[in-house]
């Protein structure tokens, strides 16, 4: 049995935690001490929200975090699901322009900024534009340069990544200060989350970067025990096969409030702030602020530009 098959076997779990099954003894930060907001950032802090597969709730979590972080400082939301964008739906806006116009050369990145709410702007991805799903190196460099131009106007940048393992998806994740990886208890979501971690580590190494692993969020868990089992199993395979420690940021309960708020074109923390998932998101947002302290060097735009201009031989995995 090869290492990948062994990892997949370890991830084949059901919902044993609900019935009293053994829970791996891995750290879980659901009750960790919450961070207090610090002073205004010396530069824009960037977070990429990613997932190995679609349907994990990544975009709804990103929308909620954007609404929470804009209360701590100005925030810019970048919809990096280029070609199949939906971040605008959660904030009930209808952008006139998008990255489709940027790639076509008709607009600069600064010209597609779309106001969503006080303290929150959006960089819309194109919708129904398949060409955007596979950008060329110079196009990613152009986006990075334009992003670097406007980042200083904000305290936070949130990147709503496309699901999956494409080169440009992992590039956006590697460009940000921290990446949050969203999974669910579904075994396919867990397997794809591990696949994302593996590709992330390989691509960062190919770029000559030593980056911290994404922070894990378990979404749609039926209980804290189930979330612990999922995070414990992913932590086990990450330690065993990637020789790195996977840190757990938190977990979200299964909650129909998300569906109701999405139908009303709003984030769950805006539409139903008293819901269980909104309260869980507030805890995760507070912990995420603590993770963003002390980053120096280029921002996400600068990193994306640098990665896109690296000689091809350094980018091979």
N, C-alpha and C positions, 0 to 999 in steps of 0.2 A: 504494500500500500504506500503510495507517495504522500508527500507532506500535505498537498492540497486535499486529497481524498480523506486523509486523517482529520484535517481541520473540519471538513464538511461533516464527517461522522460525529465529531464532538459537538457540532452545532445542531444536530438532530434531536431537539427536545420538544416536548409538547407543553402542556400547562400543568406540569407536575406540582409546581409550587402551590397551586390552588388546593390540592388534595393532601398537602403535608409532606410532599417529596423533599429530598435533601436539597438544600440551597448552598451552592459553592460559597466558601468563606472568602469573599472579595470585598474590598472597601466600597461602601455606598454612601453618597453624600446627601441623602434626602433630608437629614436633620443637621447638616453642617451649619456653622455660624454664618450668618448673612453679612455680606459686605455693605458698608455705608458708602454712598456716592462720594467720590473724591473731588479734588479741584478740577477745573477745566483742563482737558488734555493738551499736552504740548503739541501734539499732532493728532490727526484723525485716527481713531482706533477702528480696526476693521475685523469683521466677523463674517465668515462664510457658513451658511447653513446648507448641508449636503446630505445626500442619502444614496445608498447603493442601488435602490430601485424606486420606481414611482409608487404612489399610494401610501406613503408612510406618514403623511401629514406635514411634510417639510415646509410647504408654502404657507400653511395656516400658522405654523409656529413662527416662521420668519415675520409674517405680518403682525403677530402679537408682540414679538420682541421689538419690532420697529416702533409700535405704539407705546411700549413701555420705555424704551431708551430715549425717545424724543422728549420725555418728561425730565430726563437727566441732562440733556444737551441736544443740540441740533443733530438730526440724523438724516442720512441719505440712504435710500433703499435702491439697490441695483438688481434688476431682474435679469439674471444671467441664464435663464432658461430661454436662450435666444432662439427665436423661431416658433416657440410654443409658450409664450409668456402669459402669466395670469396674475401677477402680483397686483396689478391695477384694480382687479376685481375686489380684493379685500379692503381697498380704501375708496371704492366707489368713485374712481376717476376715469376719464376717457381721454387718454393722451393723444395729442395731435401728431406727435412725431415719436420715433423710437430708434433703436440701434439699427434698424433697417436703413434709415436715412443716413446714419453715420457711416455705415459700411459702403453705402452707395456714393458717399462723398458729397451729399447734399446738405448735411448739417454737421456741426461739431458736437462733441459730447456735451458741452456746456449749453448747447441750444435745445437739447431734448429734455432738460430738467423740468419735471412736472410737479407743481405743489400738490400735496395730499392733505395736509393738516398743519396746524401751527407747529413748527419745529421739525417737520417731516417732508422731504421731497423724494421723488421717484425718478430713476432712470429706466424707462420702459424698454423691455425686450420686444422684438417684433412678434406678431402673432400670425401663424400660418405662412411663415417665410422659411421654407426648408433650407435655403442657402445659408442662413445664420447658424445652423446647427454644426457646421464644419468650417470655421473661419481659418483663413490662412495666417501664417506667422505675422506678416506685416499688418494685417487687420487687427490682430490681438495687440500688437505694438501700438497701433493708432489709438485703440480704446484705452490702453494703459496710459498713454501720454495725455489723452483728454481727461481721464480720471484724475491723474496727478495734478492737473490744472485746477480742478474744483474741490478736491479733497480738503484743502486748508480752510474752506468755508464751513466745515462741519466738524462735530465732535466724534460722530460715529458713522461708519459705513457698514451696512448689512448687505451681503450678497446672497440673494435667493438663487442657489445653484440649480442647474439642470440635474435630474436624477441620472445615475449611471456612471460609467467609467471613461468617458471620452477624454481625449487629451486636453481640450479647452476647459472642461469641467474641473479636472484636477488642477489645471493651471490657475484658475480663479481661487481654488481652495488653498493652493500653495502660496499665492500672493498675499493672502490675508494674515493678520496677526494670529488669529485663532480660528479654527474650524470646528463647528458643531456637527456631529454625525448623528442623524436621526434614524432609528430603527423601530421595529415593532416586534412583538413576540412571535410573529409568523416566521417559520423556519426559513422561507425563501428570503425574507427581508434581512434576517440575521446573516445568512450566507453571503448575500450581496453586500452587507455592511462590512464583513471581513474582507471581501474582495476589494472594496474601496480602500480599506486601510492598507492592504498589500500594494495596490497600485500607487497610492499616495506616497508610501515610503520609497518605492522604487523610483518614482518620478522625481521626488525631492533629492534622492541620492544621485540621479543622473544629472541634476542641475548643480550638484556640488553643495546642496543645502542640507543642514541637519535641523529639521523642524520637529516641533513637538507633535505627537499624535493628536488627531481630532478628539475633542471631548464628546463623550457619548451621552445621548438622550434617548431613553426608552419611551416611546409614545404608545398610547392605546393599551396600556396594561390594565388588567382587571384587578390587580392588587399590588401592594408594595413587594410582597414575596415573589410574585411573578416577575416584576421588574428586576428584582435582585438576581433571580435565576438567569434571566437573559443577559444582564450586564456581567454576571459572574462567568457565564460560559464564553462570552466574547472576550473577556479579560484573559481567560485561560488560554484560548487559542492564540491570542495576540502575544502573550508572554512566551508561549511555547514555540511559535513559528516565526514571529517577528522580533523576538527578544526585546520587546518594549512594553512599558506599563501603560495600560489604557485607563484613563481617568474618567469617572462617571460624573456628569454634571447634574443629572436629575432624571425624573420620570414624570410622565403625564398619564392621567387616567383616561379610559374610554369615556367620552362625554358627548352626548348629542348636542350640547350647546355649540360645538364647532360647526355642525351641519346647519343649525338654525341661523347662526351669524353669517356663515358664508352665503346662504340664500338671501340675506339682507345686505350683502356686499360690505361686510365689516369684519374686523378682527374680533376674536372672542373676548379679549380683555376690554375692548371698547363696547361691544354689544351686551355681554353678560359678565361684568366684572366680578360678580359674586359666585360664579360657577366654580366647581372644583378644579377644572383645568386652568381657569384664569388665575386662581390662587397658586397653582403649581408653577405656572409660567412666571409669576412674580418672583417666586423663590429662585427659579433658574436664572432670571434676568439679574437678580441681585448677585448671585454667585458668578455670573458671567462678567459683571463689572470688575470683580476682584481679579479675574483672569487677565484683564486687559491692562493692568498696571505695568508701567516700566518699559514698554516697547519703544525702541529707538530705530534709527535708520530710515530707509525709504518707506513710504506708505504703500498701500495695495497697488495703486496705479504705477508707482515707480518700480515695484517688484515685477508686476506684470510686463511692463515695458522691458525691463532687464532680461527676463526669462525669454521673451519673444525675440530678442536680438542675440541670444547666445549662439555660438557656432553649432551647427547640427550635430557634430560628433559628441558634444557634451550632453546632448539631450537623449542619447540612446540609453535605454534601460539595460 
